[in-house]
Amino acid sequence: MPDTGLRPDAPLPAIAPAGEVVVIGLGYVGRPLALEAAAAGFLVTGFDLCAAAGRTAEAAWQATGRRGGRLRSTSDPAALPPAATWLVCVPTPLDAAGRPDLSAVAAAFATCRARMPRGALACLVSTCQPGATNGLCRAALEQDGWRVGRDVFLAVSPERENPGDAQGGPRRIARLLGAPDPASLAQARAFWDRVTDTVVPVATPEIAECAKLLENSYRLVNVALMDQLHAAFAALGVPTRDVVAAAATKPFGFAPFWPGLGAGGHCIPVDPAFLQMEARRAGAPSRLLDLALAANEARPGRVAAAIADAFGGSIEGRRILVAGVTYKPDVADLRGAAPVALLHGLRGAGAEALWCDPLIGDPPPDLAEIPRVAHPADAAPDALVLGTPHRAFDLAALARAAPLVFDPFGLLPADAEGRVRAV
Ligand SMILES: NC(=O)c1ccc[n+]([C@@H]2O[C@H](COP(=O)([O-])OP(=O)(O)OC[C@H]3O[C@@H](n4cnc5c(N)ncnc54)[C@H](O)[C@@H]3O)[C@@H](O)[C@H]2O)c1
């Protein structure tokens, strides 16, 4: 008898039916991937602890009107089919102490191991620290004696999606793919070749993991640089966006970044902390990354301080409206949103802070406690800050909506009265 690696009392796995896929986590990343896999003809089961996320994914699939594949969802792990391919797309936030929290990935891989049949592939899509695939994920799959590369297969393909991108969809973005062994890589490639146009295999899982973290660390450092230089160019009386546009005509060695209120969301201010955690463990932390993380976190506070300066040092009792509160334009996502941090900073300094945002329906509690107005014109504020430049805003009207208007983005048109200030 060949050694199957299975414990004698382990339940016999079913044979994986070709074409069945389970997507664990149906959020910003998992839902589009589930839709793309269904569109490619796979029979997709989405699994999310939140049943509403499953219903949203099913409705999105029905709205496509596409045939061929299928997308259904469940929040009951016992209802998961013995699929051939398992994609893990669960959140990887920082905990309250700023440390990476991989508990959802651990739980998702435990679900995979409990339900996946022999011969199936589990692919980590969530952003994790270097070594997570070969460490935590492999250990979860091998805990009952199965071996990765023999009984089950494992790969990592970190998501590179850009939420809110009008050209959206996972198919168009090249997919990095790393695996611990050739059999896993081959199986993962066979899947991804059907749902994406370009697969980029790399030699190890750690290369794929580090490449994802490098991409977002590079963005964070450049975002932090531009946010600081925006203040410097403003002090020099030079319009930042014209400077960046001019520099961007150089055909090599320069990639444009634009000023703002600071990077938010689940990725750019978070992923570098995953890299730092492992770099620190290896005795080689990056001081520049620490500075960029700190500068990004401090950005809303610096804007609040600049506003206070403009009012002679205090904003106590000033009515200040923040226009746009999501972490990026045209996306109704408040995770790590710098404008929300700014609102709390303004309140903390004694201002009467207000906000408006046409993209937000019911705000979460930390925002609901701050007064909201439907339109900037309803607020009669002492000052307005452009928090997020949604397309729905009339920027020229915003620039006239208060006696003082603060622009961290360099987007608002200057006016004859000099009310618009770059910050
Ligand atoms: N949002 C982005 O733009 C983006 C881009 C690239 C990479 N990423 C990475 O992708 C991963 C997922 O991010 P997201 O933005 O889709 O998160 P999300 O919060 O939008 O969605 C995650 C979903 O997973 C579900 N979930 C949590 N734990 C679960 C579990 N144990 N079992 C089943 N479902 C579970 C949640 O209910 C939620 O619906 C993260 O690692 C993130 O850093 C996100």
The ligand as a MOL file (V3000), in Angstrom:
LIG
                    3D

  0  0  0     0  0            999 V3000
M  V30 BEGIN CTAB
M  V30 COUNTS 44 48 0 0 0
M  V30 BEGIN ATOM
M  V30 1 N -9.3650 45.7410 -0.9490 0
M  V30 2 C -8.3270 45.8390 -1.7680 0
M  V30 3 O -8.2540 46.7210 -2.5990 0
M  V30 4 C -7.1940 44.8410 -1.7460 0
M  V30 5 C -6.2760 44.8780 -2.7990 0
M  V30 6 C -5.2470 43.9550 -2.7880 0
M  V30 7 C -5.1410 43.0570 -1.7370 0
M  V30 8 N -6.0400 43.0640 -0.7230 0 CHG=1
M  V30 9 C -5.9170 42.0660 0.3390 0
M  V30 10 O -6.9140 41.0680 0.1140 0
M  V30 11 C -7.3600 40.5290 1.3660 0
M  V30 12 C -8.8690 40.6700 1.4620 0
M  V30 13 O -9.1780 42.0410 1.4850 0
M  V30 14 P -10.6400 42.5930 1.1850 0
M  V30 15 O -10.4650 44.0510 0.9460 0
M  V30 16 O -11.3310 41.7780 0.1760 0 CHG=-1
M  V30 17 O -11.3330 42.3590 2.6050 0
M  V30 18 P -12.8830 42.5470 2.9340 0
M  V30 19 O -12.9540 42.9040 4.3680 0
M  V30 20 O -13.5320 43.4330 1.9190 0
M  V30 21 O -13.5150 41.1070 2.7080 0
M  V30 22 C -13.1430 39.9990 3.4220 0
M  V30 23 C -14.3490 39.0880 3.6130 0
M  V30 24 O -13.8920 37.9190 4.2920 0
M  V30 25 C -14.8840 37.5190 5.2100 0
M  V30 26 N -14.2520 36.6770 6.2090 0
M  V30 27 C -13.4470 37.0360 7.2380 0
M  V30 28 N -12.9860 35.9580 7.8730 0
M  V30 29 C -13.5070 34.8730 7.2470 0
M  V30 30 C -13.3980 33.4820 7.4350 0
M  V30 31 N -12.6280 32.9720 8.3960 0
M  V30 32 N -14.0960 32.6680 6.6200 0
M  V30 33 C -14.8670 33.1770 5.6370 0
M  V30 34 N -14.9910 34.4980 5.4010 0
M  V30 35 C -14.3200 35.3310 6.2020 0
M  V30 36 C -15.4730 38.8160 5.7210 0
M  V30 37 O -16.7890 38.6180 6.2290 0
M  V30 38 C -15.4380 39.6940 4.4590 0
M  V30 39 O -16.6720 39.6420 3.7450 0
M  V30 40 C -6.5820 41.2730 2.4370 0
M  V30 41 O -5.4290 40.5540 2.7260 0
M  V30 42 C -6.1990 42.5730 1.7450 0
M  V30 43 O -5.0380 43.1580 2.3050 0
M  V30 44 C -7.0980 43.9360 -0.7080 0
M  V30 END ATOM
M  V30 BEGIN BOND
M  V30 1 1 1 2
M  V30 2 2 2 3
M  V30 3 1 2 4
M  V30 4 1 4 5
M  V30 5 2 4 44
M  V30 6 2 5 6
M  V30 7 1 6 7
M  V30 8 2 7 8
M  V30 9 1 8 9
M  V30 10 1 8 44
M  V30 11 1 9 10
M  V30 12 1 9 42
M  V30 13 1 10 11
M  V30 14 1 11 12
M  V30 15 1 11 40
M  V30 16 1 12 13
M  V30 17 1 13 14
M  V30 18 2 14 15
M  V30 19 1 14 16
M  V30 20 1 14 17
M  V30 21 1 17 18
M  V30 22 2 18 19
M  V30 23 1 18 20
M  V30 24 1 18 21
M  V30 25 1 21 22
M  V30 26 1 22 23
M  V30 27 1 23 24
M  V30 28 1 23 38
M  V30 29 1 24 25
M  V30 30 1 25 26
M  V30 31 1 25 36
M  V30 32 1 26 27
M  V30 33 1 26 35
M  V30 34 2 27 28
M  V30 35 1 28 29
M  V30 36 1 29 30
M  V30 37 2 29 35
M  V30 38 1 30 31
M  V30 39 2 30 32
M  V30 40 1 32 33
M  V30 41 2 33 34
M  V30 42 1 34 35
M  V30 43 1 36 37
M  V30 44 1 36 38
M  V30 45 1 38 39
M  V30 46 1 40 41
M  V30 47 1 40 42
M  V30 48 1 42 43
M  V30 END BOND
M  V30 END CTAB
M  END
